Amino acid sequence: MATTAELFASLDEAAQRRFLKTLKPPQLEALYRAIVDDEPTDPRQRLLWLAHKELSERFDRWCRTLDCVALSKVYFALNAGTDPATIMAGATN
């Protein structure tokens, strides 16, 4: 059975746009959550997905503790392509 992400990705770009325009904000949020939080069925991919999800949650919690200046530095580093784990490790040194 195909996942939500696979079904959405199987649509061509014009069909995706038409579909998204029909959704109300709560439905759009639900679709986004289904795509983002779609757990892989392969055990190896699932472990990588869980590790990434944990890192992402830890990074979000850590960002909430920062002041405005520190948070802006984090955004600049993310925009430059720096890995969130590297940013957190650099901030503790």
LOKOLKOL-878172 format. One record per residue (C-alpha): x, y, z; residue in one letter; residue number from 1. Coordinates in nm, 3 decimals. Each point is the difference from the previous one (the first is absolute). Last residue first. Example, Ala and Ser with C-alpha at 12.3 -4.5 7.8 and 13.67 -1.06 7.14 Angstrom:
<nodes>
1.367|-0.106|0.714|s|2
-0.137|-0.344|0.066|a|1
</nodes>
This chain:
<nodes>
3.182|2.478|2.302|n|93
-0.373|-0.047|0.063|t|92
-0.100|0.209|-0.300|a|91
0.219|-0.197|-0.235|g|90
-0.168|-0.329|0.097|a|89
-0.347|0.149|-0.056|m|88
0.099|0.132|-0.343|i|87
0.166|-0.329|-0.097|t|86
-0.313|-0.195|0.100|a|85
-0.211|0.242|-0.209|p|84
0.214|-0.067|-0.313|d|83
0.135|0.315|-0.163|t|82
-0.151|0.079|-0.340|g|81
0.068|0.375|-0.012|a|80
-0.367|0.062|0.077|n|79
0.035|-0.214|0.310|l|78
0.301|0.208|0.112|a|77
-0.187|0.327|-0.063|f|76
-0.301|-0.131|0.194|y|75
0.225|-0.101|0.292|v|74
0.162|0.344|0.004|k|73
-0.350|0.155|0.010|s|72
-0.083|-0.225|0.296|l|71
0.305|0.123|0.190|a|70
-0.102|0.363|-0.052|v|69
-0.365|-0.061|0.092|c|68
0.070|-0.192|0.321|d|67
0.023|-0.376|-0.002|l|66
-0.197|-0.249|0.211|t|65
-0.261|-0.068|-0.270|r|64
0.283|-0.101|-0.236|c|63
0.093|-0.290|0.234|w|62
-0.354|-0.139|-0.006|r|61
-0.006|0.019|-0.382|d|60
0.344|-0.168|-0.022|f|59
-0.114|-0.282|0.231|r|58
-0.311|-0.053|-0.214|e|57
0.208|-0.005|-0.321|s|56
0.256|-0.234|0.152|l|55
-0.276|-0.240|0.108|e|54
-0.161|0.011|-0.345|k|53
0.335|-0.063|-0.169|h|52
0.070|-0.297|0.227|a|51
-0.351|-0.136|-0.061|l|50
0.040|0.037|-0.378|w|49
0.340|-0.171|0.006|l|48
-0.148|-0.288|0.201|l|47
-0.300|-0.018|-0.237|r|46
0.231|-0.008|-0.303|q|45
0.174|-0.303|0.145|r|44
-0.327|-0.175|0.093|p|43
-0.166|0.061|-0.342|d|42
-0.358|0.115|0.066|t|41
0.079|0.372|-0.008|p|40
-0.199|0.219|0.241|e|39
-0.196|0.284|-0.161|d|38
0.045|0.293|0.240|d|37
0.081|0.260|-0.265|v|36
-0.254|-0.119|-0.257|i|35
-0.283|-0.065|0.249|a|34
0.078|0.324|0.186|r|33
-0.016|0.200|-0.325|y|32
-0.328|-0.166|-0.095|l|31
-0.147|0.080|0.342|a|30
0.115|0.362|-0.026|e|29
-0.162|0.031|-0.344|l|28
-0.321|-0.150|0.136|q|27
-0.002|0.250|0.288|p|26
0.068|0.289|-0.245|p|25
-0.277|-0.097|-0.251|k|24
0.102|-0.210|-0.297|l|23
-0.121|0.056|-0.358|t|22
0.307|0.204|-0.098|k|21
0.227|-0.289|0.103|l|20
-0.165|-0.236|-0.251|f|19
0.034|0.242|-0.291|r|18
0.366|0.062|0.086|r|17
0.075|-0.373|0.030|q|16
-0.178|-0.065|-0.330|a|15
0.215|0.264|-0.172|a|14
0.317|-0.149|0.149|e|13
-0.074|-0.356|-0.110|d|12
-0.144|-0.232|0.261|l|11
0.213|-0.296|0.115|s|10
0.157|0.215|0.272|a|9
-0.337|0.034|0.174|f|8
-0.051|-0.377|-0.001|l|7
0.356|-0.066|0.115|e|6
-0.027|0.251|0.286|a|5
-0.334|-0.145|0.109|t|4
0.150|-0.349|0.007|t|3
-0.066|-0.262|-0.264|a|2
-0.133|-0.342|0.097|m|1
</nodes>
